[in-house]
Structure formats: structure tokens, C-alpha cells
């Protein structure tokens, strides 16, 4: 799929073949084309931010899944399994449990509650209305948390895209940053939420195709599962040990499983629940979404794990992976498939990157537009003005993410883990308590956000082996309970609305 050449500096470069260029080009044009179709359906700011709450079960499921599984699914996770073996699979177990709980216990209540809270379009908007906050601090703090951690999260997507364009097209990292982000910025800026959700559905389909086909071919190329396991055992028996030869203790396992705690606080996933057509589509979406997720995670892990055996048998082809283990999927696609199929498989990496990055850009844009611009600067702004401001904010956040991703030594999984923990601790407990605890107050929500975010940042600096998500979620939960009990109880109107939401959920089987 790619041939070797030399750049002006005399260093080897990889130049993409014609089939690879054609498949990438068709894919990118299709995504931008969907953006233009969505543009014609975008009439007001509600359409631009949440698609008019019109997503069906299938689109809701695949859009939530694709926005969740970013470039780390085809780069970071296979790379982790390639480097560490089966002990890294604890991450996937935690994610599956967390995603199911999010679908089962958060999706439906959040869909109903956001509609009852003056049709809230963003999480800051929901928090402010949910607690009848007369001040601005709750909106400001929640919007700032979104901007800070999404800037880091979006940077991980930019890094993954740059790695892809760097590996496939032979571009220097500084140029690959811009090429990797250009198409995503284009269709998100043009089409808004509908474009992001529709493209997510296409991208999710492409991702699951790649993650079923690739590991099957890798296993067949190594002589089957038995021969693969023998090759891995001969190379490093610790890679077959779920406890990594005793190195992975209780703290390590808890840290890997704790990734699942983050789901309840991810704004780009929660936005899909808020945009569902009705509460009735959630169960169907949960079944579709969980099936898709489990198959994708299994395929990604199998690709990285059995890639150990493949490159042990073919060490002459292991150069790109030895340089950066997160390129294992790219390297396998290049050596195992003809140029046309490889182009489709590598487009799946771009699909994973674009699906999450587009959601992140849109959520950041909505926070800046709805919660800062309309909330503070232009309360009477018209719908058309808000849509164009939202588009401008997409571009501004994208440029910030590109700036943060400028370091060529950045690792996709490291950036994702930090941002994931930040959202999980700052928003996760606040969302859950707000949906189910009538006594929670505005002060409790504010304390939970601040304590959760601060704990993640400070714990990260300690270098502790325990994932910062764990102390962050615990500290935020305690802060919510203590601050709520110490502050004045919510007013009658807030309590009445909470009871109405709970009654509505019970009537519909939740």
C-alpha cells in the first residue's frame, strides 16, 4: 500500500500508492458530502447542537459508540496489547461494564430530565436549570471543565490522525497534524450535530468491519491460534499472564478496571442520549451499541495481541512497530492486505479519529456558544447568529487542539486517559447524583465538579500507580454529599420537577 522514498533531508519516507490515495479520497469526500446534506437540514441552533432531538435507535447507538471509541481503539488499545499482552485487557472489561451501566441507568433519565429542564442543550445548561441556579458559577465552572479536558482529549485525536498521515503518506509530523484534522473540521463546522451523528454511523460500520477482518487474517497468517500462542510464549511468557507475572497487582487491576467509571461523565457520549428521539429508543440503542462495542474491543485487542506472534515470525517487517507500538494496526494492514483493502482498513482508523474528534469539537463549541456567548455576552442573540458563532468556535477549539498536539512524542492513550479521568471525576458523580438524589443542591454540584477535577490534576502529579480516576470519583462523591447536606435544601419547584421525572421514568419501565 505504500512504497519507500526519500525526502529532501535524505531520510526515508513512505509514499502512499494510488489505491490508497483513491480510497482515502473517496472516504473523505463522502464525509464532507454528508456535512453539506446536514447543513441543509440545520435550521436553528437546536439543530446544530442536538439535531433537534431526532436520532433513532440505530443512529443513537452507533453515534454514541463511534464518539466513544476514538483513535485509541485502533491505535492505543492494540498498541497496549502488543506491548503488554493480555494484562492490558482489564481496560476493556472495565469499559464494557461502565458503558452498559451508562446505557442502563443514565441514558433514559438524562434524556427525560434535559427535556424537562427547559430543553437543555448542553451539560452546563442542564446543571444550571436542574438546580435552578440563579448565579453563573455553575455554568462557568462546568463549561471550563469541558474546555480544559476536551482540549486535551481533542489533542489526542489530532495526534492519532497525525500518526496515521505520517505513517501512510510519509508526511512530516508538523504537516500531518493539519492534514489529519482538516476533513473533520470541515464537516463538523458545516453540518453540526446531524453531520457528526450521520458520519458517526458510517464510521462505526467501517470500524467494526476493520476490527473483525484484520484479527482474523492476522491469526490465519500466524498458523492459527495455537501456533500464535506458542510464538508469544516463546517470545515472552509474561504476555500471556493476566497478572503480568505478578507485576500487575491489585492497584494495577483496579486502575485498569476504573476506566469504566468515566462513562457517566463524558459530555460527547451524554449528548447522544440527550439527542435521542424519545425514551422508547434507548433500550434498542443499548442493545445495538453494546454489541458493537464488544465486537470492536475484542477485535482491537486480538489485533494487538496476535500481532505479537506475527512480528515475532516476521521480524524484518517489525520496524514501524518497534519505533512506535501504537502503529501495530497500521503496520499489519500494510503488510497483510492488497492496497485497495488496506486503504479501506486504514480509513477505519481515520473514521475512529474523526468520529470522536468531531463530537469533541461540537461539544466544546456548544459550551462556548450556549454557555458563554449567549449566557453572558448576547442573551438575545438570534438562531442564525448562534449557528455561525458555533461554527467559529469549532474552528477556534480545533486550532487550540492542534497547538496542544504539536509534540511529536505525544502518546494517544496517555492523552485519552488523562482527559477521560478528568471528565469522569468532574462530571460523572454530579450527573448520577443529579438524576437520582432529590436532596442534591447547587453547592453540591459545584463542589463535586471542583473537587473531582482538582483531584485528577493533583493526583496525576504524584506519579502514583493508582489511576487518578479512582480518587477523583471518590473525592467528588464525598464533596457532593457533604456540600449538599450543609447547604439549604432545594426549593419546592426543584423537588417537584425531580419527582415528576422519576414518576415519568417509572411509568415507562425505568
Secondary structure, DSSP 8 states (H G I E B T S, - for coil): -EEEEE-TTS-EEEEE-HHHHHHHHHHHHHHHHHHHHHHHH--SHHHHHHTTS-B-HHHHHHHHHHHHS-TIIIIIHHHHHHHHGGGGGHHHHHHHHHHHHIIIIIIHHHHHHHHHTTS--SHHHHHHHHTT--SSHHHHHHHHHHHHHHHHHHHHHHHHHHHHHHHHH---HHHHHHHHHHHHHHHHHHHHHHHHHHHHHHHHHHHHHHHHHHHHHHHHHTTSHHHHHHHHHHH-GGGG-TTGGGTS-HHHHHHHHGGGGGGGG-HHHHHHHHTBS-GGGHHHHHHHHHHHHHHHHHHHHHHHHHHHHHHHH-GGG-HHHHH-GGGHHHHHHHHHS-HHHHHHHHHHHHHHHHHHHHHHHHHHHHIIIIIIIIIII-TT--HHHHHHHHHHHHHHHHHHHHHHT--TT--HHHHHHHHHHHHIIIIIHHHHHHHH-TT--HHHHHHHHHHHHHHHHHHHHHT-SS-HHHHHHHHHHHHHHHHHHHS----HHHHHHHHHHHHHHHHTT-
